[in-house]
Amino acid sequence: MQETLPRVVLTDVDDTLTWEGRLPAETLRALYRLHEAGIAVVPITGACAGWCDQMARTWPVAAVIGENGAFVIEGEGRHLRYHDSQDEATRVRHRARLAEVAVQLVREVPGLAPARDNVYRRYDLALDHAQEVEPLPAAEVRRALLAAHAAGVQATASSIHLNLWIGDFNKPLAARRWLERRYGMGQAERAAQVVFVGDSPNDAQMFAAYPRSIGVANIASHLSGLPRPPARITRAPGGFGFAEWVDDCLEMGSDTI
């Protein structure tokens, strides 16, 4: 089925725009192609505030939604504006509790380790399960998720990190609020005009929320666990798959979901 070009592309970052820890040149060219075509790109990621700030300053993107929906960074000319979901006092209180839970999880699930980018995070706390440490089996990652939920905190697992947070924010809610504020989009407009690109089980809610969704090839091993699979899966993995879809989308004048 052929559809018009999207107005907005929401995209995960780790192993969706990147591959094996790097941002391929093909990905950056694809981001610029979308920008030049007038299509707004918004990375929506569990990445830390420090990395999100860098993305917002240096990538051709309309905004960045970071730490799993905790905040939005938008460019205003040469400056950035942060839209926060919690005040600083609340964040400090929550971080103290998250640190306690993290100690518990590292003790209960051998192989987990605090992520090195925690010093650059403003809301959540990340535990490394596959970035700097030897990758944990999927069953151990699931066990850590269950333990986090039992401890009363929100948690999700990306391809590299287990992210812990306290609060009612999440990726679908943050994306919906940004699209409503920026473009006045309701549910029908989001379904028709927005594409989401992702790679892992923690993207399940976004795949379900956006019918015009794309999974890069490395989603294949997770399809059985997704309530709603992406509408299309690329041939190439990670950022190479993202660039593949952008090329197909723009060169044909429409995407082919």
QUIBELHU-V753926 format. One record per backbone hydrogen bond with DSSP energy under -1.0 kcal/mol. CO is the residue of the C=O (numbers start at 1). NH is the residue of the N-H. If there is no record, write none. Layout:
co;nh
CO;NH
CO;NH
This chain:
co;nh
7;40
8;195
9;42
10;197
11;44
13;16
13;17
13;18
19;22
22;19
24;28
25;29
26;30
27;31
28;32
29;33
30;34
31;35
32;36
33;37
34;39
35;38
40;9
41;62
42;11
43;65
45;68
47;67
48;52
49;53
50;54
51;55
52;56
53;57
54;58
55;59
59;61
64;73
65;45
66;70
66;71
70;85
71;66
72;83
73;64
74;81
76;79
79;76
81;74
83;72
87;91
88;92
89;93
90;94
91;95
92;96
93;97
94;98
95;99
96;100
97;101
98;102
99;103
100;104
101;105
102;106
103;107
104;108
105;109
109;112
113;128
115;118
117;120
118;121
120;50
125;164
126;115
127;162
128;113
129;136
137;141
138;142
139;143
140;144
141;145
142;146
143;147
144;148
145;149
146;150
147;151
148;153
149;152
154;165
156;163
160;129
160;130
161;158
162;127
163;156
164;125
165;154
170;174
171;175
172;176
173;177
174;178
175;179
176;180
177;181
178;182
179;183
179;185
180;184
186;190
187;191
188;192
189;193
190;194
193;7
193;8
195;10
196;214
197;12
198;216
200;203
201;204
203;207
204;208
205;209
206;210
211;213
213;232
214;198
215;234
216;219
217;220
219;222
220;223
222;225
223;226
232;215
236;217
237;240
237;241
238;242
239;243
240;244
241;245
242;246
243;247
244;248
245;249
246;250
247;251
248;252
255;3
